[in-house]
Amino acid sequence: MPPRRAFIRTTAAVLGLVTAFSLTGCGDPADDATDKIDAKGAGGGGSTINLGPEQHRVTTPKVDSIAALVPEAVRERGTLEIVGTTGTAPPLSFYATDDKTVIGVEPDIASLIANVLGLKAHYNTVDWANIFVGLDSGKYDVGLSNITVTEERKDKYDFATYRLDNLAFETKKGAGWKVSEPADVAGRTIAVGSGTNQEKLLVTWSEQNVKKGLKPTDIKYYQKPTDYYLALGSGRIDAYLGPNPTAAYHVASAGQSEIIGTYSGGGADVQGEIAATTKKDHDLIKPVQEALNTVIKNGTYRKVLDRWGLANEAVPSSELNPRGLPRTNQ
């Protein structure tokens, strides 16, 4: 049977759905079904994900009292300049079947915030480092890109939370092991992205294990999903530790792997939280927080999370600059 071309064009490069993790299907490749996947296993949302450029996003009305809090320069411009990563991490932000429209939970949340503020959301995609460079320079208003609140980042940025930050260990289906504590990764070969919070967690766990006389974790570094999923499929690594949303999406879409453990991005001491991010003392952070609390209360926020299978990462309210992940020197 021929590959579902529209699906593979969008996701093969970012999910590594090749070789051991290939996905094929039946029917006409031009059929509308090629723009959708079943996401019942992706975090509990139980919905079908639309991969096409026509997203028919969840919308919400403008709230005049909150819109009035937006800085005048932004109101006059009429757009909310939102910045995120380059569209390669389903279901956070990735490219639709036209290979140019950025879709995902982050653009959808950005759209809801802009709705409440009476602005048009303009979602700019850059690499990770340039998110913060752009916020520092004032080129962008708000960062929405799976950004975790940390005490170090709070020195330079303000945060309005909108999702829990959970990590997931993903391995080949039927691997026969689970991760619930640091000892479970002793002697294992596990991949992470360099410079991430999950790298810090894995390094800390490995150091704790060594002090207890256990074997260290052999940590491998991969920056591209294609590379680490090929490594996982070939058995060169035992597991990959990354953001829970990405892992859940891959498990649901590829059907060749499973999540064997989840953990707070903040480790044992603090629940990590994902937040909208602005430059420190920016007048926009308060209306963004109020916009988030508005959509949480009116239910449109939950609809977006359900749409992307991330209902288990919902927060009851948006908090301004909550306790973040501890400083690295603590």
N, C-alpha and C positions, 0 to 999 in steps of 0.2 A: 504494500500500500504506500502511496506517495506521502512525503512529509507534509505537515500542515504548514505551508510556506509562510503564510502571514504571521503565524505564531512564532516560527523559528526566526524570521527576519527581525522580529522585535526583541526576542529574548535569548536566542542562542549565544550571542556574544557576551551577554551580561550574566547569564546563569550557567554557562558551560554545558548546555544541553546538547552535547556532542559525545561521540564515542560511547563511553559507559553510561552517560546520562543523556541519551537521545530520546526524543519524544516524537512518535509518529501517530498519524490518525487516518481515518477513512473519509471518503467523500470528496466533494468538489472543493479544491483549495480556495475558490472564490466565494464559497458559501459564507454567510454572515457569521457562522459559528467559529470561523477562524479568528474572529476578533474577540473571542471570549474564552475564559477558562473557568472551570469549577474550582472554587476556593473554599470548599467546605472544611478542608483540613487546615486552613491557614489562620490559626489563632482563634477559631470559634465563631467567625462571622457568618459562615454558612451561605454566602452569596455567590453569584456568578460574576466574575470580574470582566469588565468591558475593556478590551485592549485597543479599541479603535480611537481615532482622533476626535470623533464626536462624542464627548464624554457625558453630556447632559448632567453636569455637576449639580450637586445639592446646593440650593441657594437659600438665602435668608434676607429679610428686609433690613434696610438701613435704620439705624437708631439715631435720631437727630441729636439727642443729648450727648451721646458718646462721640459722634462725628464732630461735634463742636469742640472737642478736646484735641483734635488733630492739629498739629502746628500749621499755621497759615500757609507757609510755603508749600507744604504737602497738599493741602486742600486746593490751592490754586493750580498746582500741577495736575491734580486729578487722578494720579496713579500712585499706587503703593509699590515702591520698588523693592521686591522681595528677591533674596538671593539664596540659591541652593546649589547642590552639587550637580555634576554633569549628566544626570539622568541615566545612571547605570546601576541602580539598586532597587529593583522591584521588591515590595510594593511602595517604597518610599518615594522615589522619583525615577522615572524611566521613560523610554520613548514608545509612543504608540505605534501602530502598524504602518503609519506613514513615515516612520523613521525621523520625524522632526518635532512632533508635538509632545511636550513633556507632560506626563500624567503620573498619578500616584496620590498617596495620602497627603504628602506635604503640599503639593499644589492645590489640592482640594481644601485643606485647612487654610491655606493662604487666601483662597478665593472667599471663604466664609468670613474671614477677618475683614477683607476689603469690602464685602457686602455691607457689613454692619457700619463700617466707617464711611460708606458712601463713595468709595474709590474703586478704580479699576485695578485689579491685581496684575502686575507685570512681573512674571517669574523669570529671573535671570539665572542661567546655569554657568557655573565656573568650577574649577577644581577646589578641593577642600581648603587649602591655604588662602586662596583668594576670597573666600567668604569673609574672613576676618580682615583682610587687607581692604576690601571694599566697604565694610562697615566702618573701619577706622577712618577712611578717607571721606566718608559721607556719600560715596557713590550709590550705596544701597541703604534703604531704610531699616529693613528687618531681615534677619537670617532665619530661614526655616529649612533645616537640613539634618534632622536627627541630632541636633546639638544638645549635648548633655550639660547640665548645670554643674560646674565645679567651683570650688573656692578660689582657685587661681584665676579662672575666667571672670569671676565676679569683680576682680580688681579693675577690669577694663570694660565689662559689659553688664547690661541689665537683662533680666530674664523674666518671661511670663510662661509658666509651664502649661503643657497641653497633652502630654502623654508620658506613661511610665517608660523607663529605660531598662529593658530586660535583654539579657544576652542568652544565646542558645548554643549548645553543643550539638552539631549535626554530624551524623556518620552514615555509612552505608546501611541500607535496610537489612535488618536481621543480624547486626553486628554482635548482639548479645551482651552489651554492657551498658551501664548507666552512670551518670555523673551527678552526685548529690553532695560531695564534699571534696576538699583538695586531694585527699589520698587516692581518689578515683582516677586522677590524671598522672599519678606517679609512674614513670617509665613509659608513658604514652608519647606518641608523636602527634602533635596538634598544631594546626596552622592558625595564624591570626594576621590581621593587617598591622603593619608597622605604625607606631605612634598613636595607637587607639587605646581606649579605656580597657578593652578586652585584653590587649597585650599586657597592660599593667596588672590586671587581675591574674592572668596566667603566670606571669613572672613571680608575683607574690606567692601564689599557691606552690609553685615549684620550689621557691626558697624555703617555704614552711616545711615542705616534704623532706628536703635535704637535711634540715635541722633535726628532723625526727628519724633520720636514718633511712629514709625512703629514696628511691631513685628520682633524679630530676626529670622534668618534662622536656622532651626534645621539641623545641619551639621552631616552627618553620614560618617563613614570612612570604605572603603572597598579597599583591595589591590588586590583581585582576580576578574577578569571580571565575572566569574561564579557567585560569591556571589552578586555583585551589579545588575546583570541582573535578577537574581532570585528575588531580593528585588524589582526591578522595575516591574517585571511581576506580583508579588503578591500584589502590591500596598503599600508596607511598606515604599517606598520612592516616592516622586513626580517626581523626575528627577535625572539624573546623569550628572555631569559636568566633561567632559574629553576632550582629544585631538579630534579635528574635524575629522581627518582621521579615527580614530578608530570608532567613532560614525557613520560616513557616511558609512563605510564598514558594520557595524552591521545592520544599517537600510536597506541597499540594500540586504544583504544576508538573514536576518531573516524575514523581512517584517512585524514585529509586533510592531515596534516603529517608532518614527519620531523625527526629529530635530526641536526644537521650538525656537531656537535662537543661533546665533554665536557671538563670541566676540574675539577681539584680545587678545592673551595671555599676552600682555603687559598692558591690561586695556585701559583706555581712553587716557592716556598720550603718549603712544608709541606703535607702531605696533611691536609685538613680532616677532622674526625671529629665525628659526632653522639653525644650523650651524655645519659644520665639525669642530672638536675641537682637538687641540693639546696642549701639555705642553707649557707654556709661553716661547716665544723666540725660539721656535723650528724652524729650517731652513726648515722644510717641509711645513709650513703653506702657504707660498707664492706659491710654485708650485701646491699645492692643490687648492688654490683660482684660479690660472690661468687655471687649468684643468677644474674647474667648469665653468668658463667663456667660455672656449672653447666649452664644450658640450651644454651650453645655446645657444651660437651663431650658432652651427651647427645643432641644432634641436633634437639631441638625448636625451637631458634632457627632452624636452617636451614630447617626445615619452614615456619615462619612467613614467612621471606623468600621462599622458593619460592612460597608461596601468593599473595604479592602481586607476584611478578615482580621481586624485588629481590636476587636471589642475587649479583649482581655488586657489591653494596655490603656484603657480609659481612666481618666482622673475625675474626681467629683467636682473639682473647681480648679481654676487657674490661680496659681500663687505667684506673687512677685518676689523674686530673689530668695527662694527658699534655701535651706541648707543644701550645699552641693557636695560633690565628691571631695574627699579631703585632699589637701595639698600633697604633692609628691614627697616633700621632705618631712612629712609627719609620720 
